Amino acid sequence: MVKRKGTGMLAVWSEVPPEHEEEFNECYNQEHISERLSVPGVLSATRYEAVKSGPNI
């Protein structure tokens, strides 16, 4: 396996109303992440979910 080293990071915080979460997550998972991964130099993508108050995605 070839070791890859990144030189930057992109972080995104989003506040999505509960009634739109399902649509947002589907679009983010199916389109947004794959579009970002197609950009030369982007090595990986990971999503996290907030466990305390604040932006929920």
N, CA, C and O atoms as CSV, one atom per row, in Angstrom:
chain,resi,resn,atom,element,x,y,z
A,1,MET,N,N,0.837,-1.177,0.000
A,1,MET,CA,C,0.000,0.000,0.000
A,1,MET,C,C,0.886,1.246,0.000
A,1,MET,O,O,1.842,1.336,0.770
A,2,VAL,N,N,0.566,2.189,-0.856
A,2,VAL,CA,C,1.310,3.442,-0.935
A,2,VAL,C,C,0.793,4.387,0.142
A,2,VAL,O,O,-0.412,4.607,0.258
A,3,LYS,N,N,1.705,4.939,0.924
A,3,LYS,CA,C,1.313,5.885,1.960
A,3,LYS,C,C,1.095,7.253,1.324
A,3,LYS,O,O,1.949,7.748,0.588
A,4,ARG,N,N,-0.054,7.860,1.612
A,4,ARG,CA,C,-0.365,9.177,1.073
A,4,ARG,C,C,-0.290,10.197,2.197
A,4,ARG,O,O,-0.666,9.908,3.333
A,5,LYS,N,N,0.192,11.381,1.882
A,5,LYS,CA,C,0.296,12.429,2.884
A,5,LYS,C,C,-0.424,13.668,2.375
A,5,LYS,O,O,-0.112,14.177,1.298
A,6,GLY,N,N,-1.381,14.149,3.145
A,6,GLY,CA,C,-2.093,15.366,2.785
A,6,GLY,C,C,-1.381,16.593,3.325
A,6,GLY,O,O,-0.595,16.510,4.269
A,7,THR,N,N,-1.666,17.730,2.713
A,7,THR,CA,C,-1.063,18.986,3.161
A,7,THR,C,C,-2.116,19.999,3.575
A,7,THR,O,O,-1.783,21.144,3.880
A,8,GLY,N,N,-3.368,19.602,3.591
A,8,GLY,CA,C,-4.436,20.516,3.973
A,8,GLY,C,C,-5.658,19.748,4.434
A,8,GLY,O,O,-5.705,18.520,4.363
A,9,MET,N,N,-6.653,20.497,4.909
A,9,MET,CA,C,-7.880,19.874,5.384
A,9,MET,C,C,-9.039,20.832,5.150
A,9,MET,O,O,-8.889,22.042,5.318
A,10,LEU,N,N,-10.185,20.304,4.766
A,10,LEU,CA,C,-11.410,21.074,4.614
A,10,LEU,C,C,-12.399,20.549,5.642
A,10,LEU,O,O,-12.669,19.349,5.684
A,11,ALA,N,N,-12.941,21.432,6.470
A,11,ALA,CA,C,-13.947,21.052,7.460
A,11,ALA,C,C,-15.212,21.863,7.189
A,11,ALA,O,O,-15.142,23.056,6.893
A,12,VAL,N,N,-16.367,21.206,7.293
A,12,VAL,CA,C,-17.649,21.856,7.035
A,12,VAL,C,C,-18.581,21.576,8.205
A,12,VAL,O,O,-18.706,20.432,8.644
A,13,TRP,N,N,-19.236,22.616,8.708
A,13,TRP,CA,C,-20.265,22.476,9.726
A,13,TRP,C,C,-21.575,22.919,9.105
A,13,TRP,O,O,-21.624,23.942,8.421
A,14,SER,N,N,-22.635,22.163,9.333
A,14,SER,CA,C,-23.942,22.490,8.756
A,14,SER,C,C,-25.021,22.345,9.809
A,14,SER,O,O,-24.966,21.446,10.648
A,15,GLU,N,N,-26.002,23.233,9.762
A,15,GLU,CA,C,-27.187,23.136,10.614
A,15,GLU,C,C,-28.362,22.873,9.681
A,15,GLU,O,O,-28.786,23.757,8.936
A,16,VAL,N,N,-28.877,21.660,9.729
A,16,VAL,CA,C,-29.944,21.246,8.820
A,16,VAL,C,C,-31.217,21.033,9.630
A,16,VAL,O,O,-31.198,20.293,10.614
A,17,PRO,N,N,-32.331,21.667,9.237
A,17,PRO,CA,C,-33.594,21.439,9.940
A,17,PRO,C,C,-33.956,19.951,9.901
A,17,PRO,O,O,-33.746,19.290,8.884
A,18,PRO,N,N,-34.494,19.425,10.992
A,18,PRO,CA,C,-34.815,17.990,11.064
A,18,PRO,C,C,-35.644,17.486,9.884
A,18,PRO,O,O,-35.445,16.361,9.425
A,19,GLU,N,N,-36.564,18.301,9.393
A,19,GLU,CA,C,-37.423,17.854,8.291
A,19,GLU,C,C,-36.670,17.727,6.963
A,19,GLU,O,O,-37.208,17.172,6.005
A,20,HIS,N,N,-35.437,18.232,6.891
A,20,HIS,CA,C,-34.640,18.143,5.662
A,20,HIS,C,C,-33.404,17.252,5.807
A,20,HIS,O,O,-32.643,17.084,4.854
A,21,GLU,N,N,-33.206,16.684,6.996
A,21,GLU,CA,C,-32.004,15.882,7.242
A,21,GLU,C,C,-31.868,14.689,6.306
A,21,GLU,O,O,-30.780,14.440,5.788
A,22,GLU,N,N,-32.936,13.954,6.081
A,22,GLU,CA,C,-32.854,12.760,5.229
A,22,GLU,C,C,-32.419,13.134,3.811
A,22,GLU,O,O,-31.534,12.496,3.244
A,23,GLU,N,N,-33.039,14.165,3.243
A,23,GLU,CA,C,-32.683,14.614,1.893
A,23,GLU,C,C,-31.249,15.140,1.853
A,23,GLU,O,O,-30.500,14.841,0.923
A,24,PHE,N,N,-30.869,15.925,2.866
A,24,PHE,CA,C,-29.516,16.474,2.936
A,24,PHE,C,C,-28.486,15.345,2.981
A,24,PHE,O,O,-27.513,15.360,2.227
A,25,ASN,N,N,-28.697,14.372,3.860
A,25,ASN,CA,C,-27.744,13.271,4.007
A,25,ASN,C,C,-27.633,12.443,2.734
A,25,ASN,O,O,-26.535,12.037,2.354
A,26,GLU,N,N,-28.750,12.190,2.078
A,26,GLU,CA,C,-28.709,11.421,0.832
A,26,GLU,C,C,-27.891,12.161,-0.225
A,26,GLU,O,O,-27.039,11.564,-0.883
A,27,CYS,N,N,-28.146,13.449,-0.387
A,27,CYS,CA,C,-27.404,14.246,-1.376
A,27,CYS,C,C,-25.922,14.320,-1.000
A,27,CYS,O,O,-25.050,14.161,-1.853
A,28,TYR,N,N,-25.651,14.557,0.268
A,28,TYR,CA,C,-24.258,14.684,0.714
A,28,TYR,C,C,-23.500,13.382,0.483
A,28,TYR,O,O,-22.384,13.384,-0.036
A,29,ASN,N,N,-24.122,12.268,0.875
A,29,ASN,CA,C,-23.464,10.962,0.755
A,29,ASN,C,C,-23.339,10.489,-0.692
A,29,ASN,O,O,-22.324,9.896,-1.060
A,30,GLN,N,N,-24.353,10.741,-1.513
A,30,GLN,CA,C,-24.370,10.209,-2.878
A,30,GLN,C,C,-23.718,11.134,-3.906
A,30,GLN,O,O,-23.205,10.660,-4.920
A,31,GLU,N,N,-23.730,12.444,-3.663
A,31,GLU,CA,C,-23.219,13.383,-4.661
A,31,GLU,C,C,-22.040,14.207,-4.154
A,31,GLU,O,O,-20.967,14.207,-4.758
A,32,HIS,N,N,-22.243,14.898,-3.059
A,32,HIS,CA,C,-21.243,15.858,-2.587
A,32,HIS,C,C,-19.886,15.205,-2.325
A,32,HIS,O,O,-18.861,15.701,-2.792
A,33,ILE,N,N,-19.874,14.118,-1.596
A,33,ILE,CA,C,-18.600,13.473,-1.252
A,33,ILE,C,C,-17.906,12.946,-2.508
A,33,ILE,O,O,-16.700,13.135,-2.669
A,34,SER,N,N,-18.650,12.287,-3.399
A,34,SER,CA,C,-18.007,11.762,-4.612
A,34,SER,C,C,-17.483,12.885,-5.496
A,34,SER,O,O,-16.449,12.729,-6.146
A,35,GLU,N,N,-18.187,14.020,-5.527
A,35,GLU,CA,C,-17.689,15.171,-6.296
A,35,GLU,C,C,-16.386,15.697,-5.701
A,35,GLU,O,O,-15.457,16.025,-6.440
A,36,ARG,N,N,-16.308,15.782,-4.379
A,36,ARG,CA,C,-15.077,16.256,-3.730
A,36,ARG,C,C,-13.937,15.286,-3.990
A,36,ARG,O,O,-12.810,15.709,-4.248
A,37,LEU,N,N,-14.218,13.989,-3.925
A,37,LEU,CA,C,-13.168,12.985,-4.122
A,37,LEU,C,C,-12.664,12.940,-5.560
A,37,LEU,O,O,-11.596,12.386,-5.821
A,38,SER,N,N,-13.414,13.514,-6.493
A,38,SER,CA,C,-12.964,13.543,-7.889
A,38,SER,C,C,-11.996,14.699,-8.156
A,38,SER,O,O,-11.415,14.779,-9.238
A,39,VAL,N,N,-11.818,15.585,-7.188
A,39,VAL,CA,C,-10.903,16.724,-7.343
A,39,VAL,C,C,-9.469,16.232,-7.141
A,39,VAL,O,O,-9.174,15.600,-6.127
A,40,PRO,N,N,-8.580,16.512,-8.087
A,40,PRO,CA,C,-7.185,16.089,-7.926
A,40,PRO,C,C,-6.594,16.618,-6.612
A,40,PRO,O,O,-6.728,17.798,-6.287
A,41,GLY,N,N,-5.948,15.736,-5.878
A,41,GLY,CA,C,-5.329,16.112,-4.613
A,41,GLY,C,C,-6.175,15.815,-3.391
A,41,GLY,O,O,-5.650,15.769,-2.278
A,42,VAL,N,N,-7.483,15.609,-3.573
A,42,VAL,CA,C,-8.342,15.234,-2.447
A,42,VAL,C,C,-8.150,13.744,-2.221
A,42,VAL,O,O,-8.397,12.936,-3.116
A,43,LEU,N,N,-7.705,13.381,-1.013
A,43,LEU,CA,C,-7.322,11.996,-0.732
A,43,LEU,C,C,-8.416,11.180,-0.057
A,43,LEU,O,O,-8.498,9.969,-0.264
A,44,SER,N,N,-9.262,11.828,0.751
A,44,SER,CA,C,-10.282,11.074,1.470
A,44,SER,C,C,-11.377,12.014,1.949
A,44,SER,O,O,-11.243,13.236,1.889
A,45,ALA,N,N,-12.466,11.417,2.428
A,45,ALA,CA,C,-13.581,12.172,2.991
A,45,ALA,C,C,-14.154,11.376,4.152
A,45,ALA,O,O,-14.284,10.154,4.079
A,46,THR,N,N,-14.489,12.073,5.212
A,46,THR,CA,C,-15.072,11.452,6.397
A,46,THR,C,C,-16.169,12.351,6.928
A,46,THR,O,O,-16.018,13.573,6.934
A,47,ARG,N,N,-17.270,11.768,7.373
A,47,ARG,CA,C,-18.359,12.541,7.982
A,47,ARG,C,C,-18.436,12.209,9.461
A,47,ARG,O,O,-18.172,11.083,9.883
A,48,TYR,N,N,-18.805,13.215,10.234
A,48,TYR,CA,C,-18.996,13.067,11.672
A,48,TYR,C,C,-20.340,13.660,12.035
A,48,TYR,O,O,-20.870,14.499,11.307
A,49,GLU,N,N,-20.894,13.230,13.155
A,49,GLU,CA,C,-22.162,13.762,13.645
A,49,GLU,C,C,-21.946,14.311,15.045
A,49,GLU,O,O,-21.323,13.664,15.887
A,50,ALA,N,N,-22.467,15.518,15.291
A,50,ALA,CA,C,-22.317,16.152,16.601
A,50,ALA,C,C,-23.076,15.357,17.661
A,50,ALA,O,O,-24.174,14.863,17.405
A,51,VAL,N,N,-22.492,15.236,18.846
A,51,VAL,CA,C,-23.157,14.551,19.946
A,51,VAL,C,C,-23.663,15.535,20.992
A,51,VAL,O,O,-24.413,15.144,21.887
A,52,LYS,N,N,-23.269,16.805,20.899
A,52,LYS,CA,C,-23.749,17.854,21.797
A,52,LYS,C,C,-24.367,18.957,20.959
A,52,LYS,O,O,-24.397,18.867,19.732
A,53,SER,N,N,-24.861,19.999,21.617
A,53,SER,CA,C,-25.490,21.089,20.883
A,53,SER,C,C,-24.507,21.782,19.957
A,53,SER,O,O,-23.297,21.758,20.182
A,54,GLY,N,N,-25.034,22.387,18.931
A,54,GLY,CA,C,-24.231,23.043,17.911
A,54,GLY,C,C,-24.676,22.538,16.566
A,54,GLY,O,O,-25.685,21.839,16.482
A,55,PRO,N,N,-23.960,22.865,15.505
A,55,PRO,CA,C,-24.346,22.334,14.200
A,55,PRO,C,C,-24.453,20.815,14.267
A,55,PRO,O,O,-23.595,20.148,14.846
A,56,ASN,N,N,-25.515,20.275,13.668
A,56,ASN,CA,C,-25.754,18.839,13.831
A,56,ASN,C,C,-25.069,17.971,12.790
A,56,ASN,O,O,-25.061,16.748,12.930
A,57,ILE,N,N,-24.493,18.564,11.751
A,57,ILE,CA,C,-23.817,17.760,10.728
A,57,ILE,C,C,-22.509,18.426,10.381
A,57,ILE,O,O,-21.765,17.925,9.538
